[in-house]
Amino acid sequence: MDNDIEQGKTAAITGYILVVGVLIAMSMNSDPKSNFASFHIRQALGLSLTFISLGLIISNFDSMALSVSMWIFISVLWMYGLFSAIKGETQPVPLLGDYFQKWFKNI
Protein backbone atom coordinates (compact mmCIF):
# COMPACT_ATOMS: atom_id res chain seq x y z
CA MET A 1 0.00 0.00 0.00
CA ASP A 2 2.88 2.39 0.70
CA ASN A 3 4.02 2.02 -2.91
CA ASP A 4 0.51 2.98 -4.09
CA ILE A 5 0.61 6.09 -1.90
CA GLU A 6 4.05 7.15 -3.13
CA GLN A 7 3.09 6.61 -6.78
CA GLY A 8 -0.20 8.47 -6.44
CA LYS A 9 0.86 11.29 -4.12
CA THR A 10 1.73 13.81 -6.84
CA ALA A 11 -1.56 13.24 -8.67
CA ALA A 12 -3.47 13.40 -5.37
CA ILE A 13 -1.93 16.74 -4.41
CA THR A 14 -2.32 18.13 -7.95
CA GLY A 15 -6.05 17.37 -7.79
CA TYR A 16 -6.56 20.04 -5.16
CA ILE A 17 -5.60 22.84 -7.59
CA LEU A 18 -9.27 23.57 -8.32
CA VAL A 19 -10.87 22.33 -11.54
CA VAL A 20 -7.73 22.46 -13.68
CA GLY A 21 -5.82 20.40 -11.13
CA VAL A 22 -8.55 17.75 -11.09
CA LEU A 23 -8.34 17.37 -14.86
CA ILE A 24 -4.53 17.18 -14.80
CA ALA A 25 -4.60 14.69 -11.90
CA MET A 26 -7.10 12.50 -13.76
CA SER A 27 -4.76 12.25 -16.73
CA MET A 28 -1.74 11.66 -14.44
CA ASN A 29 -3.60 8.80 -12.77
CA SER A 30 -4.65 7.03 -15.96
CA ASP A 31 -1.88 4.42 -16.15
CA PRO A 32 -1.01 2.89 -13.74
CA LYS A 33 -4.05 3.76 -11.67
CA SER A 34 -3.44 4.51 -7.99
CA ASN A 35 -6.26 3.94 -5.49
CA PHE A 36 -4.78 6.65 -3.28
CA ALA A 37 -4.76 9.22 -6.10
CA SER A 38 -8.27 8.18 -7.20
CA PHE A 39 -9.57 8.74 -3.67
CA HIS A 40 -8.16 12.28 -3.55
CA ILE A 41 -9.22 13.09 -7.12
CA ARG A 42 -12.80 12.23 -6.14
CA GLN A 43 -12.49 14.46 -3.05
CA ALA A 44 -11.00 17.34 -5.05
CA LEU A 45 -13.59 17.02 -7.84
CA GLY A 46 -16.38 17.12 -5.26
CA LEU A 47 -14.89 20.19 -3.60
CA SER A 48 -14.49 21.97 -6.95
CA LEU A 49 -18.08 21.24 -7.95
CA THR A 50 -19.32 22.28 -4.49
CA PHE A 51 -17.37 25.53 -4.77
CA ILE A 52 -18.83 26.30 -8.21
CA SER A 53 -22.38 25.31 -7.19
CA LEU A 54 -22.37 27.30 -3.95
CA GLY A 55 -20.80 30.24 -5.77
CA LEU A 56 -23.57 30.25 -8.35
CA ILE A 57 -26.28 30.03 -5.70
CA ILE A 58 -24.78 32.59 -3.33
CA SER A 59 -24.05 35.07 -6.13
CA ASN A 60 -27.81 35.61 -6.41
CA PHE A 61 -27.78 37.12 -2.93
CA ASP A 62 -25.87 40.33 -2.41
CA SER A 63 -24.58 39.28 1.00
CA MET A 64 -20.99 39.61 2.12
CA ALA A 65 -21.71 37.35 5.12
CA LEU A 66 -22.86 34.50 2.87
CA SER A 67 -19.91 34.92 0.53
CA VAL A 68 -17.34 34.96 3.34
CA SER A 69 -19.01 31.95 4.99
CA MET A 70 -18.84 29.99 1.74
CA TRP A 71 -15.16 30.85 1.23
CA ILE A 72 -14.29 29.82 4.78
CA PHE A 73 -16.29 26.57 4.48
CA ILE A 74 -14.67 25.56 1.19
CA SER A 75 -11.19 26.68 2.29
CA VAL A 76 -11.31 24.59 5.47
CA LEU A 77 -12.48 21.49 3.56
CA TRP A 78 -9.90 22.10 0.81
CA MET A 79 -7.05 22.42 3.33
CA TYR A 80 -8.23 19.30 5.15
CA GLY A 81 -8.16 17.32 1.90
CA LEU A 82 -4.84 18.74 0.76
CA PHE A 83 -3.09 18.04 4.07
CA SER A 84 -4.57 14.54 4.11
CA ALA A 85 -3.04 13.92 0.66
CA ILE A 86 0.32 15.37 1.73
CA LYS A 87 0.39 13.13 4.82
CA GLY A 88 -0.50 10.05 2.74
CA GLU A 89 -3.87 9.50 4.42
CA THR A 90 -7.25 8.70 2.89
CA GLN A 91 -9.49 10.68 5.21
CA PRO A 92 -12.66 11.96 3.51
CA VAL A 93 -13.34 15.66 3.99
CA PRO A 94 -15.88 16.33 6.77
CA LEU A 95 -19.60 16.46 5.92
CA LEU A 96 -19.31 15.79 2.18
CA GLY A 97 -16.34 13.46 1.63
CA ASP A 98 -18.27 10.18 1.90
CA TYR A 99 -20.80 11.47 -0.63
CA PHE A 100 -18.01 12.42 -3.04
CA GLN A 101 -16.65 8.87 -2.82
CA LYS A 102 -20.08 7.41 -3.68
CA TRP A 103 -21.02 9.90 -6.39
CA PHE A 104 -17.69 9.73 -8.24
CA LYS A 105 -16.89 6.04 -7.65
CA ASN A 106 -16.14 5.51 -11.37
CA ILE A 107 -13.16 7.86 -11.26
Secondary structure, DSSP 8 states (H G I E B T S, - for coil): -HHHHHHHHHHHHHTTSHHHHHHHHHHHTSSS--HHHHHHHHHHHHHHHHHHHHHHHHTTS--HHHHHHHHHHHHHHHHHHHHHHHHT-----TTTHHHHHHHTTT-
